[in-house]
Amino acid sequence: VYLAWTTLCRLLFHDKYAGDGWMVLLWGVSALFNFCQLAIGSGLQVLKLFKPLALANLAASSAAVAAILIAMNLWGPGGAIAGTAFGQGLELIVMTLLLVRGIRAARGAA
């Protein structure tokens, strides 16, 4: 969608949102993070790491709220997307670390 934004914006919105392509890109990044979280979260659930997953979600959600508030002051409505992407990226990093640690622990117990 980002790569076609100029054409889509012209055809669908009469160039009203021509300068907002960066927000479309951020939504794409946010969607990518969300997809990766789904896959990694499934692994964490298989390993029965429910509590660490919930705590990671709580911490990342809190960070996202703070990031949204800060980013909205800097970039307006697009800051909400940036803050959301930040929180999702942070959670993805933490979830990945938890999964790696969980797999190592499971291998050691086997």
ChimeraX attribute file (.defattr): number of C-alpha atoms within 10 A of each C-alpha:
attribute: neighborCount
match mode: 1-to-1
recipient: residues
	/A:1	11
	/A:2	16
	/A:3	10
	/A:4	9
	/A:5	19
	/A:6	16
	/A:7	15
	/A:8	16
	/A:9	17
	/A:10	13
	/A:11	10
	/A:12	10
	/A:13	11
	/A:14	11
	/A:15	15
	/A:16	10
	/A:17	14
	/A:18	15
	/A:19	11
	/A:20	15
	/A:21	17
	/A:22	14
	/A:23	17
	/A:24	16
	/A:25	16
	/A:26	20
	/A:27	18
	/A:28	15
	/A:29	18
	/A:30	21
	/A:31	14
	/A:32	15
	/A:33	20
	/A:34	17
	/A:35	13
	/A:36	17
	/A:37	19
	/A:38	13
	/A:39	10
	/A:40	20
	/A:41	20
	/A:42	13
	/A:43	19
	/A:44	22
	/A:45	13
	/A:46	10
	/A:47	14
	/A:48	12
	/A:49	15
	/A:50	13
	/A:51	11
	/A:52	15
	/A:53	20
	/A:54	11
	/A:55	13
	/A:56	19
	/A:57	19
	/A:58	13
	/A:59	15
	/A:60	22
	/A:61	18
	/A:62	13
	/A:63	18
	/A:64	24
	/A:65	16
	/A:66	15
	/A:67	21
	/A:68	25
	/A:69	14
	/A:70	16
	/A:71	20
	/A:72	16
	/A:73	13
	/A:74	11
	/A:75	13
	/A:76	13
	/A:77	13
	/A:78	19
	/A:79	20
	/A:80	21
	/A:81	24
	/A:82	24
	/A:83	23
	/A:84	23
	/A:85	24
	/A:86	25
	/A:87	24
	/A:88	25
	/A:89	21
	/A:90	20
	/A:91	25
	/A:92	23
	/A:93	15
	/A:94	18
	/A:95	22
	/A:96	18
	/A:97	13
	/A:98	20
	/A:99	22
	/A:100	14
	/A:101	12
	/A:102	17
	/A:103	15
	/A:104	11
	/A:105	12
	/A:106	11
	/A:107	9
	/A:108	8
	/A:109	7
	/A:110	5
